[in-house]
Amino acid sequence: MSKQYDKQTVLAQCDAAMQTPSLFYTRQLVKYLGICPDAQVPYTEIIAEYLIEHLAAYTAGFSTLRRDGSYYPGHLGNYDPHSSRIEEITAMKLFNHCKAGGQYAKIGRVLEYQVPLKNKRSDQAGKIDLLAWDGHVLRILELKKPGAESETMLRCVLEGDAYLRTVDTAKLIANFNQGIPDIHLPEDTPVKASPFVFENSRPEREYHSECPQLKKLMALLDSEPFFLREVPGGYEVF
């Protein structure tokens, strides 16, 4: 059984995490599973409500990470089919399908995977799992592998949101226009971040459970979730 915390302890941990909002998504508390014993709601509901109440402070705690190099990595989609890195292989398969001319419902064309955010090695930033273009919106997709039972929807939401608030969107659009000449992204293309999780994974089940605070936070962050299932010959997005 995982360790349990009362509500006041969770809120105190939220206060500590809020000292660096840009790294809130990395804190262990956003992965707490189960029900808070005294509040009798999921831990993620307590944290989501806290973030709603402190949303101005949260959003003010980010700054754009200026990257000297290009955001466009120019990946080829080659991978070892025997690799245990399931999440990365899934991203490559989605990319390869679109590279071959395919598209997906809801998200459109996957343009790239593992898009770098760091300018220097010491920068505290990850990589965008997938970048997709539906003809209107450029989406930062935070992908979680099938059976991601240690992940929460809250963490997916906050990680994608952190990348969105960190990336230089104007440079991102310009770099991808240079790297993929046939897409022609308008300069004012809206860029949004979304969780991208498998059907029947813990994040998907959480989202479809009773979680009003999480859903309210997602609405405030304009974080629309997309879901993925494996089908014969590939994947389906819904």
C-alpha positions as CSV (number, residue, x, y, z in Angstrom):
1,M,0.0,0.0,0.0
2,S,1.3,3.5,-0.9
3,K,1.9,6.0,1.9
4,Q,-1.2,8.0,2.9
5,Y,-1.3,11.8,3.6
6,D,-3.9,13.9,5.2
7,K,-5.3,17.0,3.4
8,Q,-3.2,19.5,5.3
9,T,0.0,17.7,4.5
10,V,-0.9,17.6,0.8
11,L,-1.7,21.3,0.8
12,A,1.6,22.1,2.5
13,Q,3.3,20.1,-0.2
14,C,1.5,22.1,-2.8
15,D,2.7,25.3,-1.2
16,A,6.3,24.0,-1.4
17,A,5.9,22.9,-5.0
18,M,4.5,26.4,-5.8
19,Q,7.8,27.9,-5.0
20,T,8.8,26.8,-8.5
21,P,5.7,26.5,-10.6
22,S,7.5,25.5,-13.7
23,L,8.6,22.3,-12.0
24,F,5.3,21.6,-10.2
25,Y,4.7,18.7,-12.6
26,T,7.9,17.0,-11.5
27,R,6.9,16.8,-7.9
28,Q,6.0,13.4,-6.4
29,L,2.7,14.7,-5.1
30,V,1.2,15.0,-8.6
31,K,1.6,11.2,-8.9
32,Y,-0.2,10.4,-5.6
33,L,-2.7,7.6,-6.1
34,G,-5.8,6.8,-4.2
35,I,-8.1,8.6,-1.8
36,C,-7.0,11.1,0.9
37,P,-8.2,9.5,4.1
38,D,-9.7,12.5,5.8
39,A,-11.0,14.4,2.8
40,Q,-12.3,11.3,1.1
41,V,-11.5,12.5,-2.4
42,P,-8.6,11.6,-4.7
43,Y,-5.4,13.3,-3.9
44,T,-5.4,14.7,-7.5
45,E,-8.7,16.5,-6.7
46,I,-7.1,18.3,-3.8
47,I,-4.1,19.3,-5.8
48,A,-6.3,20.4,-8.8
49,E,-8.4,22.5,-6.5
50,Y,-5.3,24.1,-5.0
51,L,-4.0,25.0,-8.5
52,I,-7.3,26.5,-9.5
53,E,-7.2,28.7,-6.4
54,H,-3.6,29.7,-7.1
55,L,-3.8,29.7,-10.9
56,A,-2.5,33.3,-11.3
57,A,0.6,32.5,-9.3
58,Y,1.1,29.2,-11.1
59,T,0.9,30.8,-14.6
60,A,3.1,33.7,-13.6
61,G,5.8,31.3,-12.5
62,F,6.9,30.4,-16.1
63,S,9.3,32.0,-18.5
64,T,10.1,31.2,-22.1
65,L,13.3,29.1,-22.4
66,R,15.1,30.7,-25.3
67,R,16.7,28.0,-27.5
68,D,19.6,29.0,-29.8
69,G,19.3,25.8,-31.9
70,S,16.3,24.7,-34.0
71,Y,13.3,23.0,-32.4
72,Y,13.0,20.8,-35.4
73,P,15.0,17.6,-34.8
74,G,14.6,16.0,-38.2
75,H,14.1,12.5,-36.9
76,L,13.9,9.6,-39.3
77,G,11.7,7.3,-37.2
78,N,14.1,4.4,-37.1
79,Y,13.9,2.2,-34.0
80,D,14.8,-1.2,-32.6
81,P,11.6,-3.3,-32.5
82,H,13.1,-5.2,-29.6
83,S,13.6,-2.1,-27.5
84,S,11.9,-1.9,-24.1
85,R,11.3,1.8,-24.5
86,I,7.6,1.4,-25.3
87,E,6.6,5.0,-25.1
88,E,9.3,6.2,-27.4
89,I,8.6,3.4,-29.9
90,T,4.9,4.2,-29.8
91,A,5.7,7.9,-30.7
92,M,7.9,6.7,-33.6
93,K,5.2,4.5,-35.0
94,L,2.7,7.3,-34.8
95,F,5.2,9.6,-36.6
96,N,6.1,7.0,-39.2
97,H,2.4,6.5,-40.1
98,C,2.1,10.2,-40.8
99,K,5.5,10.4,-42.5
100,A,4.1,7.8,-45.0
101,G,1.1,10.1,-45.7
102,G,-1.4,9.0,-43.0
103,Q,-3.2,11.2,-40.5
104,Y,-5.2,10.6,-37.3
105,A,-8.6,11.6,-36.2
106,K,-8.7,14.6,-33.8
107,I,-5.0,15.4,-33.9
108,G,-4.2,15.3,-37.7
109,R,-0.6,14.8,-38.7
110,V,2.1,13.9,-36.3
111,L,5.0,16.2,-37.4
112,E,7.7,15.0,-35.0
113,Y,8.6,13.3,-31.7
114,Q,11.0,14.0,-28.9
115,V,11.2,17.7,-29.8
116,P,14.0,19.4,-27.7
117,L,13.3,22.3,-25.4
118,K,16.6,22.8,-23.6
119,N,19.1,25.4,-24.7
120,K,21.9,24.0,-22.6
121,R,22.3,20.7,-20.8
122,S,21.7,22.2,-17.3
123,D,18.3,23.6,-18.3
124,Q,15.4,22.0,-16.4
125,A,13.2,21.0,-19.3
126,G,12.2,17.8,-21.0
127,K,11.2,17.0,-24.5
128,I,7.9,17.3,-26.3
129,D,6.7,13.7,-26.8
130,L,4.8,14.5,-30.0
131,L,4.0,17.6,-32.1
132,A,0.8,17.3,-34.2
133,W,-0.9,19.6,-36.7
134,D,-4.6,19.3,-37.6
135,G,-4.7,22.2,-40.1
136,H,-5.7,24.7,-37.5
137,V,-4.0,23.9,-34.1
138,L,-0.4,22.8,-33.4
139,R,-0.6,20.4,-30.5
140,I,2.0,19.5,-27.9
141,L,1.0,15.9,-27.0
142,E,2.1,14.4,-23.7
143,L,2.1,10.7,-24.5
144,K,1.9,8.0,-21.8
145,K,2.5,4.4,-22.7
146,P,-0.1,1.6,-22.5
147,G,-0.7,0.4,-18.9
148,A,0.7,3.6,-17.4
149,E,-0.5,2.6,-13.9
150,S,1.9,4.8,-12.0
151,E,0.8,8.0,-13.9
152,T,-2.0,10.3,-13.1
153,M,-4.0,12.5,-15.6
154,L,-3.0,15.5,-13.4
155,R,0.7,14.9,-14.1
156,C,0.0,14.5,-17.9
157,V,-1.9,17.8,-17.9
158,L,0.7,19.7,-15.9
159,E,3.7,18.3,-17.9
160,G,2.2,19.3,-21.2
161,D,1.2,22.7,-19.9
162,A,4.7,23.3,-18.6
163,Y,6.2,22.6,-22.0
164,L,3.7,24.9,-23.7
165,R,4.5,27.7,-21.3
166,T,8.3,27.1,-21.7
167,V,8.6,26.8,-25.5
168,D,9.1,29.8,-27.7
169,T,6.0,29.2,-29.9
170,A,7.0,31.7,-32.6
171,K,10.4,30.1,-33.1
172,L,8.8,26.6,-32.9
173,I,6.5,27.5,-35.8
174,A,9.3,29.1,-37.8
175,N,11.6,26.2,-37.3
176,F,9.0,23.6,-38.4
177,N,8.2,25.7,-41.4
178,Q,11.8,25.6,-42.3
179,G,12.2,21.9,-41.5
180,I,9.0,20.7,-43.2
181,P,8.3,23.0,-46.1
182,D,5.0,21.4,-47.1
183,I,3.1,22.3,-43.9
184,H,3.2,26.2,-44.0
185,L,2.1,26.9,-40.5
186,P,0.7,30.5,-40.2
187,E,2.6,32.7,-37.8
188,D,-0.4,33.1,-35.6
189,T,-1.1,29.3,-35.4
190,P,-2.6,28.6,-31.9
191,V,-0.4,26.1,-30.0
192,K,-2.1,24.0,-27.3
193,A,-1.0,21.2,-25.0
194,S,-3.0,18.0,-24.5
195,P,-2.7,14.7,-22.6
196,F,-2.4,11.8,-25.0
197,V,-3.1,8.5,-23.2
198,F,-4.1,5.0,-24.0
199,E,-7.6,3.6,-23.5
200,N,-8.1,1.9,-20.2
201,S,-4.9,3.4,-18.7
202,R,-5.0,4.9,-15.3
203,P,-5.1,8.5,-16.6
204,E,-8.0,7.7,-19.0
205,R,-9.9,6.0,-16.2
206,E,-9.3,8.9,-13.9
207,Y,-10.6,11.4,-16.5
208,H,-13.8,9.4,-16.9
209,S,-14.3,9.1,-13.2
210,E,-15.8,11.6,-10.8
211,C,-13.2,14.3,-10.9
212,P,-14.8,17.8,-11.2
213,Q,-11.8,19.7,-9.9
214,L,-9.4,18.1,-12.4
215,K,-11.8,18.7,-15.3
216,K,-12.2,22.3,-14.2
217,L,-8.5,22.8,-14.1
218,M,-8.1,21.2,-17.5
219,A,-10.8,23.6,-18.9
220,L,-9.0,26.6,-17.4
221,L,-5.7,25.5,-18.9
222,D,-7.4,24.7,-22.2
223,S,-6.1,21.1,-22.0
224,E,-8.2,18.8,-24.1
225,P,-7.4,15.2,-23.7
226,F,-7.0,12.7,-26.6
227,F,-7.2,8.9,-26.3
228,L,-5.4,6.2,-28.1
229,R,-6.0,2.6,-28.7
230,E,-4.0,-0.1,-30.6
231,V,-5.8,-1.6,-33.5
232,P,-4.7,-4.1,-36.2
233,G,-2.0,-2.4,-38.2
234,G,-1.5,0.6,-36.0
235,Y,-3.4,3.0,-33.7
236,E,-6.7,4.8,-33.5
237,V,-7.2,8.2,-31.9
238,F,-10.6,9.2,-30.3
